[in-house]
Amino acid sequence: MARRKEFDPDQALAKAMAVFWRLGYENTSLELLLREMGIAKQSLYDTYGDKRGLYMKALAYYRRQTNDGLRRLFAAGRPVKEVFAKLLFGLSAESKHQHERGCLLLSANLERDTSDATLAEFLRDNQAEVEGIFREALLRARKAGELSRNADTKALARFFTVTIQGMRALARLRSDRKGLEQVARVALATLDQ
């Protein structure tokens, strides 16, 4: 008979995600993870695999939360420019602490060994997923007459994905709300063309 888990795997994963987000993969010890998650080493191995497996599951958990939030935001029926404005100005308005923390997936990309094919593929998949969310919203907006019929929704989706990543990187380096708002205004102007 299988033994019942004495912890909530999703709660423990959320705690691991927070540690990786705060310290990065390399600076996170297994001991710290076990302490923060409140589990024993065998439970970690039985549930998540090794530290690397836990890291990949934490990244997937973060991605699922973030991308589900984006889907809900764009599905709310508001004009696409208004939703992008909420995203961009919301990012601009974050606290210095939030800016320094940045995006877990962007941090993973910048920290990773370029020969790490598994992580690279995961991050490419995420990039494609985010672009897909944006493109679907932009296609609906074009159909509704919010965008020019000639708007290149694929290019715009990639542009907004890269803009958000760039804003995150800039904010992490220097939390400059006015500068980020300038970038947001320029980016939103692309929807008027």
N, C-alpha and C positions, 0 to 999 in steps of 0.2 A: 504494500500500500504506500502511495506517495505521501511524503510528509507535507503538511500544510505550511505555507510560508507564514512566518511570524512578522512580516512587514509588508507594506504596500509597495509593490515594485514601481508603480508610477511616481509615488511620492519620493522614493529613494532616488529614482532617475532624475527627477526635478532637482533634487539636492545636489546630485553629481553634476548636472548641467551647470548649476550656479557656481560650483567650485571651478570647473573647467573654464567657464566664462570669466571668472575673476582672475584666474592664475595662468590659463593656457594649459595645454597638454603636458609639455615638458616640465613645467614648474609644479605640477600637481603630483603629490606622492600618493601611493596606494593607501598608506596609513591615514592620511588626511581624508581621502575619499571615504574610507570605512568609518571613520569617526563622524564625519558630516552626514553620511547616509544612515548611520545608526545600525549597521549590519556587520556580520562577521565575514571574514575572508572567504569561507566556503560558500556563503550565500551569494557573494558577489560572483564567484566563479560559476556556481550553479545557475544563476539567473541571467547574468550578462556576459559571461565569458571572462576574459582577462581585462586589464585596464584599457587596452586598445578597443576591445569589443564594447566596453562600457562607454568609451569616448564616442565611438561611432553611433551608438544608440542615443547618447545624449544629444549629439548633433541632429540626428533624425527627429528626436522629440522637439528640439528647438525649431527645426524647419517646419514640422507639422503645425506647431502653435502659430508661428509667424505667418505661414502661408494660408492657414485656415482663417486667420484674422484678416488678411488681405482679401480673400474671397468674400468674406462677410461684408467688408467695407464696400467693395465694388458691387455687391449684390443688393445693396440697400436702395437702389433706384435713384440715387442722386446723380446729377450731371458729372461726367467723368473729370472735367476740369476741377470741379469742387472737391472731388475725392482726392485727386493728385495734390491739390492745394492743402488739404487736410494732412496728407502724408508728409509733404515737404516742409510745411510750416510747423507741423507737429514735431518733426525731427529738429528743426531749427530751435524750437522753444524748450527742448529738453534741458535738464540741468547739466552743470559741468560734470557731475559724477556720471550721469547717463552717457554723455558724450565720451568721457574717458573709457567707459565700459565698452562702448561700441556695439558692434554686431558680432555675435559668436561665430557665425559662418565666415564673415569677412576676416575676422581674426584667425580662424583656422586656415584660411587660404593663405594669408600672409605669413603665418608661422610654419606652414608645412614644408617638408622636404620635397623639392620639385620631382623627385623620383617616386613619390608615394602615389602610385597609380590609383589605388582604391579610393583614397580621399579626394584626389583630383576628379575622379569620375562622379563621386557623390556631389561635389561642389558644382560640377558642370550640369548635373541633373537638376540641382536646385536653381541654378541660373536659368535653365530652360523652363522650369516650372514657374518661376516668377515672371519671366517674359511672357509665358503663356497666359497667366492670370491677367497681366496688363493688356496683352493683345486682345483677349476676349472682350475686355471692357472697352477698349478702343474701337473694336469692330462694332459693338453695340452702339457706341456713341456716334460712329460714322453713319450707321444705318438710321439712327434717330435724328440725324442732321446737326449734331453738336460739333462735328468735324467736317472738313472739306471732303468731298467725295474722292479727291485725289490723295488724301492723307495716307502715307505709308505706315500702316499700323504695326507692321513687324519692326521697322526701323524705330518708330516712336517707343514701342515696348522696350526695345534694347536700350534706347537712349535714357528712358526713365529708370531702368534697372541700374545702368552704369552711373547715372547722376546720383541716385540714392547711395550707391556704394561709395562714390567719390565724396559726397557730403558726409557720410559716416567717417571716412578716413580723415577728412579735413577737420571735422569736429573732435575727433579723438586727439589730433595733434594740437588743435587750438580751438577752444570752445568760444566761437565768435558768432553770436546770434545774428548780428546785422549782416555779416558776410554771408552766412548761410541763407538768410532771407533774400539777399541779392541773387544768389544762385537759384533759389526757388522761383523767384519772379521771372528770371530769364528762361528757366525750364518751362514754366507754365505758358509763357508766350509762344512756345512752339505749337501749342494746341490751337492758337488763333490763326495759323497760316492756312 
